[in-house]
Every structure is written in C-alpha cells, then in structure tokens.
C-alpha cells in the first residue's frame, strides 16, 4: 500500500511538472535560449555578439541566460544600453511561426517612476550581408571572424523617425520580425534602451512580449539604473565623414535645397544620439551668401536641433556639437605638387576672417573648429605604400602647412581654427630637422592608429595641442569590418581614454556602392575590409533588400559598438573623478595591455565578452563610490 501511494505521488509530481513546462522548454543545446511550444526559440546575446545567420549562439554571461526565466542589465543615467534577441525555430518543431511581433512595455520603478517605452526603447531588425571578401589584408593584416558567411550589420528600425516627409511623421518600416524557417538559421532583433539623465536610480522592470498569432510569450527584464550620470557633452571627440551627401537618399548634393537640409538634420540627430559628430564633405568655399549654410547648421551649432521640439530624445539635449569642420574643401590629397601661390594663402586668410565673423554673429561659441585642407600628403597613403618621398618634398609640404595655419590665425585674429594633420607617418621622425619639424606649425594631430606615437603625442598634449587618431588595424586599434565582433569598435573609445587622446576620426561613414549599398557596403567593391567606408546606410535604398524605401539614416551594429566604447570612456573618466584613478588605470592596462604605436604582434585586448562585462560593472561601482 505504501509503495502504491509513493508511486502515485511520483506520477502526480511528474504530471504537474509536465504541465508547468508545457509552454516553455529549456533548450538542452544552449541554456541561453528558451524554446516555446509554438515552435519558436528565443535567445539573448549582448551588443558585442556578431552571430552569423547559421552561427551557434553562445552563452556570453549568466545575465543572458534566459533559462532562468528573466534577465537583468545594468545602466547609468544618460546612457543607451543594448542587447540582441535571436529568433529561430526549435529543433523539435516541424513548423514555427514565420513572423512575430515584439513589444517592450514601460519600465516601471518604485514610487511610480518609469522609463517610457515609446520614447526610450527602440527595436531594429538586423539585415544579414554576404561577406564574400573579408580577409582584412590591407595594411596591417588583422584577425577577423570566419568568412565567407552572412553577417548582421545594418539595423532597420521599426519606423523611420527622421521627419523628412510631408506629414512630418515617422514612417513604419518593420511591422513584424521574421522567424527563419530553416532550423539552423537565426534572426537578430536589436534593442536600444536609453536611460534619461534625470532618472531615479533603482530597479526598473518590464516584460518583452513576443506574439505569434494567438500565442503570446513573455520574458521579464529588469534594468538596474545606477546612481551615476554620463555627461551631456562628450569627453571624447568621435567624428566621421559623410560623402556624396545626400545623393543616395534622393536629396541631391545641394545644401540650399530643403530636402538636403532636412536630411542633414536627420543624420546629425543620429550622430548626437551616438555621442558622435557627422561632418559632410562640402566642395565649395561658400563663396555664395552664407544664408543657406546658416539655415542648415545653426540648429546644429546652437544645439536647437537636439531638443524635444525638434523630435530629439537622447544624450546631449540642447547641447551644440563640440567639434566642427569649417566648410572648405580638402584641396590637397596624397601629394602637394608645388608650393602654394600667395593668392591661395591669402584666400585661406580671407575664408578664416569670413568664418570668424559669421560664427560670432550666429553666436556659435561652444564649438571648436578645424580646417581639413591637407590629407596624407607627407608619407604613405591608403593607395600608396611608398613612404619615402624625399627630404626636399617633406620640407616643402610642411612649409605649406605652416603658411596655411599662419594665414588662418591671421584671418581669425586668434587661434580658433586649427589646421589638422593626417598621416601614416610618425611625426617624431621630423623632430629637430629644419623645415621638416611640424611642432611650431601643427596644433591638431591625427595620425593613423598604428603610427600614433603614444609618448610623442602625450608630450604634444602637455603643450596644449589636440590629439586624435584614425583607423588602421591590429594590433594598434580594433578593426571596422563587418565580420568582426562588437569588441573591435568598442575598443576605440577605451583606447582613446587609455592613452589620453582627445578623440578619433572615421574617414567615411556612407561611402558605398551607389546602387547597392547593402550588398557592397565598402568604398570599393573589392575591398576585403568588408564594410570599410560604410557605417550608416541609406534608408532610401531599403527597397534593394525588399523593404520599403524610406529616406533617412540606417545605423549599423558597428556604429552601436562604437557608441558602446564611447560610453565606456565616460565611465572611465567618472570613475577617475570619483578618486579611483590608480585602480582604473590598472583596469585599463588589463583590458587593453597595448595599442596604438605600442601594439606588437596580435591585438592585445581581450576577446572574451565576460571580461568586458566585468570591466564595465566595476567602472559603475567605482563611479558611484567616493
């Protein structure tokens, strides 16, 4: 009798357990995922993960283990945190839903505090690009993820909030998110959550609702908001150039057109949300009246564009851009064929005088300005590996830079416009050499990351100069290709802070194949740095991948990873300000042992997501403890 009762008890317990798990099954293959009885599997990964269409899904950290039934993320105020949900059919199902809707409700805290979903939570459908040439063999050959394969990069928003249409409203692009029907395939859904800068610290809870027909699945999510606030004005300059603006968006290249002006504002708002500045390459010295220019750029240089009345939500509300390029063309690319004529030098003086007067009248007083006139003229270039161009040439070209900087200073009556120097060369090699030494001519240095001599530029900073770097490859800096993890572009902000540079520069953001930018997102179709030249895609070209063409900027995963590193840098500075400089420096040397000119051999920074999670959590802890 006792045995029978015990057997019945066991059978009953098993039956109850079966009923409890009838809706949710824990995936035995990967504990990061949840399998539902409607044939859908959902996994969570970080903003560093770059999972191919057929790739295995790792459990990066316990925070993303959905088998616990929920997950928790950390955030500072005025920070945007991100993660990915991966959709796929379960192995056991013969039929999975072909599409789902995903909604995230308001995040609710204590005492009726909340983070409004409609304003602060944005979802994106990742587009997968076929990376056929991904070897990154240019310059310093760098380690990349396996190729050929389909990698996610372009992030298509649920709606285009860039208000360039006649109704001045957002336009829906993604109504539902597709679920692959092949059981080996994934579909990434990217989630951005912005924490307002006045948000009360504490835990905020919500649910992610995933619905397929009548089947509804919910995943609880908690955001722990720490009592620390990222600054509105970026501590690091992060600048990228826009080419052929805004031709692919159907707005032409004439800044006097209303369509062009509206599109410029859309792109600048996206940049501001990511703690960056996008600068258009204008090919005129604005010899025409400045009225058109002022109409476009006054909202940017006054900060008005970044206000709620202009549809903006994000960091830096009401804050002007911190750095800006004067609207003159880059007259000299790769080589200066002969010394400048006096009338050319006089023209730079006149343009500087004209700019100074206009910026004073417009009260653009919170922005620093630079002139981009010479580019890679004193050494090797991207197209030319011949670094030895002769002492006479170097002396001549450096004298021209000196003449131009003096003309700019004379025109402004001060030093408010810095001529930038970009080069693959190490400027220290010219130190003390008459006519070649640049120290008395250049105040704004931008070498490639691999030639960024850390000691030399530390000395230049002590003299009040400004120091940036730009792209290169391993072991100097993270690579910017699509077949690379989010750690690579994340490294840019951390390396900038690690070596106390003022900023960095991405040479091109939208220079891709004009007809098929999603298929060929590089400035040359055969460039094996796949994605080189494109970090923002044209919404007007979405029809080439089967979506509705809606003009406006489409971000990339690499742009989001770049933002993550810039936010890390702000936490670094806040932790140091809280009195923990020694520990933070030790942490930096551990996460980035060497980079820039100090880098040797393989890239030294950690490729383990858990190391980066721990690094950021510790920065949060230090930033709030004084």
Secondary structure, 3 states (H helix, E strand, C coil): CHHHHHHHHHHHHHHHHHHHCCCEEECCCCCCEEEECCCEEEEEEECCCCCCCCCCCCCCCHHHCHHHCEEEEEEEECCEEEEEEEEEECCCCCCCCCEEEEEECCEECCCCCEECHHHHEEEEEEEEEEECCCCCCCCCCCCCCCCCEEEEEEEEECEECCCCCCCCCCEECCCCEECCCCCCCCEEEEEEEECCCCCCCEEEEEEEEEEECCEEEEEEEEEEEEEEECCCCCCCEEEEEECCCCCCCCCCCCCCCHHHHHHHHHHHHHHHHCCCEEEECCCCCCCCCCHHHHHHHHHHHHCHHHCHHHCCCCCCCCCCCCEEECCCCCCEECCCCCCCCHHHHHHHHHHHHHHHHHHHHCCCCCCEEEECCEECCCCCCCCCCCCCCCHHHHHHHHHHHHHHHHHHHHHHCCCCEEEEEEECCCHHHHCCCCCCCCCCCCCEEEEEHHHCCHHHHHHHHHCCCEEEEECCCCCCCCCCCCCCCHHHHHHHHHHHHHCCCCEEEECCCECCCCCCCCCCCECCCCCCCCCCEECEEEHHHHHHHCCCCCCCEEEEHHHHHHHHHHHHHHHHHHHHHCCCHHHHHHHHHHHCCCCHHHCCCCCCCCCCHHHHHHHHHHHHHHHHCC
